[in-house]
Amino acid sequence: MKKYEILKDGRIKALRSFGDVKEGDIGGFVDSEDNLSHDGDCWVYDNAKVSDDAMVFGDAKVFGYAKLFDNAKVFSNAEVYGYAELFGDASVFGDAKVFEYGEVSDNAEVYNNASVYGNSGVFGDASVFENAKVFGRAGVSGDAKVFGDAEISGHALVFGSAVVAEDLKVMENARVSHDTRTNIEEVPETVCHLRPIEVQDILIEVLEARYGKSIEEIGFDGLGSYGSAKFNGVTVVLKS
């Protein structure tokens, strides 16, 4: 049984009650019935718009002024709202949220309990999942993966084959293009927060492998009183 009809202006009108939608409620805009499933509790609310071959299904919600177009998909219990935009072949699912001015495009995926918000974006073939957060004006692109409780914020960029996991925080103007579980990106100023598990030993091992020199030749200053480490003009801050 159909749960909505499309009005002349492109808005949808509920034909029956389901979830938090009541019979007769007027929703957002769709191009066709291919954009919004008649199954589940999914709905397009407010002034949100789903067009082209984009799809909303499962129990997903799209509301506010959010826009989905091209082949973007939102499903499961995901929510896209505010002025967020999804396009290309982007997918948002699970309990993920994309809101404010967040953007997900190309073949990027955001899922589990991940959040993308602020003016941030996830592009290319990148994936953000588990409890990870991308916000501020940060960007995640390429084949990058951000997961665990990781946070990408500020004007930080995570790209290439980067892997940012666990509780790592990349912020300010950081640029990360590799697996942070085995390496550390050289960036100016203080940009990363790392787990304090045998931190100094980990740093020494990473630095010696990266530069092919002993720690003495590299000029490692050791850990400071606040958990900071300096080498070759780079400062890494470690927090619990």
C-alpha positions in Angstrom: 0.0 0.0 0.0 1.3 3.4 -1.0 2.1 5.7 1.9 2.2 9.0 0.0 1.3 10.8 -3.1 3.2 13.5 -5.0 1.3 16.8 -5.3 1.5 19.1 -8.3 4.2 21.2 -6.7 6.4 18.2 -6.1 5.8 17.9 -2.4 4.7 14.6 -0.9 1.5 14.0 1.1 1.1 11.1 3.5 -1.8 8.7 2.6 -1.5 6.8 5.9 0.1 7.2 9.3 3.5 5.6 10.1 6.4 6.4 12.3 6.1 10.0 13.4 4.2 10.9 10.2 0.4 11.3 10.3 -2.0 10.8 7.5 -2.4 14.1 5.6 1.0 15.4 6.6 2.8 17.4 3.8 6.4 16.6 3.4 9.3 17.8 1.3 10.0 17.4 -2.4 10.7 14.4 -4.6 11.0 14.0 -8.4 9.3 10.7 -8.5 8.3 7.7 -6.4 11.7 6.2 -7.1 13.2 8.8 -4.7 11.3 7.7 -1.6 10.3 4.1 -0.7 6.7 3.3 0.3 8.1 0.7 2.7 9.5 1.4 6.2 9.2 4.7 8.1 11.5 6.7 5.8 10.3 10.2 5.0 11.3 13.5 3.4 10.3 16.4 5.7 10.1 20.2 5.6 11.8 21.8 2.6 14.2 18.9 2.0 14.5 17.7 -1.6 15.4 14.3 -3.2 15.9 14.4 -6.9 17.4 12.6 -9.9 18.1 9.0 -9.0 18.7 9.6 -5.4 16.9 7.3 -2.9 15.7 7.4 0.6 14.5 4.0 2.1 14.4 2.0 5.3 13.7 4.2 8.3 15.9 7.1 7.1 14.9 10.7 7.5 15.8 13.7 5.4 14.6 17.1 6.6 15.3 20.8 7.0 16.7 22.1 3.7 18.8 19.0 2.9 19.3 18.0 -0.7 20.0 14.6 -2.2 20.6 14.3 -5.9 22.5 12.2 -8.6 22.6 8.6 -7.2 22.9 9.4 -3.5 21.3 7.0 -1.0 20.2 7.4 2.6 18.8 4.3 4.3 18.6 2.3 7.6 18.1 4.8 10.4 20.3 7.5 9.0 19.4 11.2 9.1 20.4 14.0 6.8 19.2 17.5 7.7 20.0 21.2 8.0 21.5 22.3 4.7 23.4 19.1 4.2 23.9 17.8 0.6 24.5 14.3 -0.7 25.3 13.7 -4.4 27.3 11.5 -6.7 27.0 7.9 -5.5 27.3 8.8 -1.9 25.7 6.6 0.8 24.7 7.4 4.4 23.3 4.6 6.4 23.2 2.9 9.8 22.6 5.5 12.5 24.8 8.0 10.8 24.0 11.7 10.6 25.0 14.4 8.1 23.8 17.9 9.1 24.4 21.6 9.2 26.3 22.2 5.9 27.9 18.8 5.8 28.5 17.3 2.4 29.0 13.7 1.2 29.7 13.0 -2.5 31.3 10.8 -5.1 31.5 7.2 -3.8 32.0 8.2 -0.1 30.2 6.4 2.7 29.2 7.5 6.1 27.7 4.8 8.4 27.3 3.2 11.8 27.1 6.1 14.3 29.4 8.5 12.4 28.6 12.2 12.0 29.6 14.8 9.4 28.6 18.4 10.1 29.7 22.0 10.2 31.1 22.9 6.8 32.9 19.6 6.4 32.9 17.1 3.6 33.6 13.5 2.8 34.5 12.8 -0.9 36.1 10.4 -3.3 36.0 6.8 -2.0 36.5 7.8 1.6 34.6 6.1 4.5 33.7 7.5 7.9 32.2 5.0 10.3 31.8 3.7 13.8 31.7 6.7 16.1 33.9 9.0 14.1 33.2 12.7 13.6 34.1 15.1 10.8 33.3 18.7 11.5 34.5 22.3 11.2 35.8 22.8 7.7 37.6 19.5 7.6 37.7 17.2 4.6 38.1 13.5 4.1 38.8 12.2 0.6 40.6 9.7 -1.6 40.5 6.2 -0.1 40.8 7.5 3.4 39.1 5.7 6.3 38.2 7.4 9.5 36.7 5.3 12.3 36.6 4.4 16.0 36.2 7.5 18.0 38.4 9.6 15.7 37.7 13.3 15.1 38.7 15.4 12.1 38.1 19.1 12.6 39.3 22.6 11.9 40.7 22.9 8.4 42.3 19.4 8.6 42.4 17.2 5.5 42.6 13.5 5.6 43.3 12.0 2.1 45.0 9.5 0.0 45.2 6.1 1.7 45.1 7.6 5.2 43.7 5.6 8.1 42.7 7.6 11.2 41.3 5.4 13.9 40.6 4.8 17.6 40.6 8.1 19.5 43.0 10.1 17.3 42.1 13.7 16.8 43.3 15.6 13.7 42.7 19.3 13.8 43.7 22.8 12.8 45.5 22.7 9.5 46.7 19.1 9.6 47.3 17.1 6.5 47.2 13.3 6.9 47.7 11.0 3.9 48.8 7.7 5.4 47.9 5.2 8.1 48.3 7.0 11.4 48.4 3.7 13.2 51.9 3.2 11.9 53.2 6.6 11.0 52.9 10.3 11.8 52.4 13.1 9.2 54.8 15.9 9.2 52.8 19.0 9.7 53.5 22.4 11.2 52.3 23.5 14.6 50.3 21.3 17.0 47.9 19.2 15.0 47.3 15.7 16.4 46.2 14.1 19.6 47.3 10.5 20.1 46.7 7.8 22.7 49.3 7.9 25.5 50.1 4.1 25.3 53.8 3.7 25.5 53.9 6.9 23.6 57.6 7.7 23.6 58.5 4.2 22.5 56.0 4.3 19.7 57.2 7.7 18.5 60.9 6.6 18.5 60.0 3.5 16.5 58.0 5.5 14.0 60.6 8.2 13.6 63.5 5.9 13.2 61.6 3.9 10.5 60.5 7.1 8.7 63.9 8.7 8.5 66.1 5.7 8.5 68.3 7.2 11.2 68.8 6.7 14.9 66.7 8.8 17.3 69.8 10.8 18.2 70.5 11.7 14.6 66.9 12.8 14.1 67.1 15.2 17.0 64.1 13.9 19.0 63.7 16.1 22.1 61.6 13.6 24.0 58.2 14.1 25.6 57.5 17.3 27.3 55.7 17.7 30.6 52.4 18.1 28.8 52.9 15.1 26.6 54.3 17.0 23.7 57.0 15.7 21.4 59.2 17.8 19.1 61.2 16.7 16.1 62.4 18.5 13.1 60.1 21.5 13.9 57.1 19.3 14.3 55.0 19.3 17.5 52.8 16.3 18.3 50.5 16.7 21.4 49.4 13.5 23.2 46.3 13.6 25.4 44.4 11.0 27.3 
